[in-house]
């Protein structure tokens, strides 16, 4: 079981690194998707996914006792998959200002989502047990160094994920967007 915790931890960390690079640096900082009419829908789908992510982490990764909260987390994962599909369908039109989505960014999206859903699948494998032909929910996981590391990482990604979700949301509003752009134009690097 420890190997599943280590793999889930690695998947979560790799997802957060790639998602921060893609979601903050590329989408918000470099390309300013929130400030382009053709990319506004993409920014909205990213905002929904950014809001869902810390909720999914809390409900699936941190919550260990409530089956109903766990099922709510699974429902949010299904919603996340739907929003991802909608986002991917509209992505090419959204990036028309730059000639479409660059292949290297497409690859970042593939790996990012692979790690995101790998972490979720590994947690599902940890939270269910098949015994005597029945699927059982494991409500309290055995504590180990691997479990503790996973819990620590999961809890500590939530604040950054909330900040990124809030940033996505406020950049849809005119005044915060103008303030961001005013300060952003003062920085010439990156």
Long-range contacts (C-beta under 8 A, 24 or more apart in sequence): 1-126, 1-142, 1-144, 1-146, 2-144, 2-145, 2-146, 2-147, 3-146, 4-122, 4-125, 4-126, 5-126, 5-144, 5-146, 5-147, 5-149, 5-150, 6-146, 6-149, 6-150, 7-118, 7-122, 8-61, 8-118, 8-119, 8-122, 8-123, 8-126, 8-150, 9-146, 9-149, 9-150, 9-153, 11-115, 11-116, 11-118, 11-119, 11-122, 12-57, 12-61, 12-115, 12-119, 12-150, 12-153, 12-154, 12-157, 13-153, 14-111, 14-115, 15-112, 15-115, 15-116, 15-119, 16-157, 16-160, 16-161, 18-108, 18-111, 18-112, 18-115, 19-53, 19-112, 19-116, 19-164, 20-160, 20-164, 21-108, 22-105, 22-108, 22-109, 22-112, 23-50, 23-164, 23-168, 24-164, 24-167, 25-190, 26-105, 26-108, 28-167, 28-168, 28-171, 29-184, 29-190, 30-190, 31-98, 32-181, 32-184, 33-94, 34-168, 34-171, 34-172, 34-177, 35-171, 35-177, 35-181, 36-97, 38-93, 38-94, 38-95, 38-96, 38-97, 39-94, 39-95, 39-97, 40-172, 41-90, 41-94, 42-87, 42-90, 42-91, 42-94, 42-95, 43-168, 43-171, 43-172, 44-172, 45-83, 45-84, 45-86, 45-87, 45-90, 46-87, 46-168, 47-165, 47-168, 47-169, 47-172, 48-83, 49-80, 49-83, 49-84, 49-87, 50-161, 50-164, 50-165, 50-168, 50-169, 51-165, 51-168, 51-169, 52-76, 52-79, 52-80, 52-83, 53-80, 53-161, 53-165, 54-157, 54-158, 54-161, 54-162, 54-165, 56-80, 56-120, 57-154, 57-157, 57-158, 57-161, 58-158, 60-120, 60-123, 60-124, 60-127, 61-119, 61-123, 61-150, 61-151, 61-154, 62-151, 62-154, 62-155, 62-158, 64-139, 64-140, 64-141, 65-139, 65-140, 67-137, 67-139, 70-127, 70-137, 74-124, 77-120, 84-113
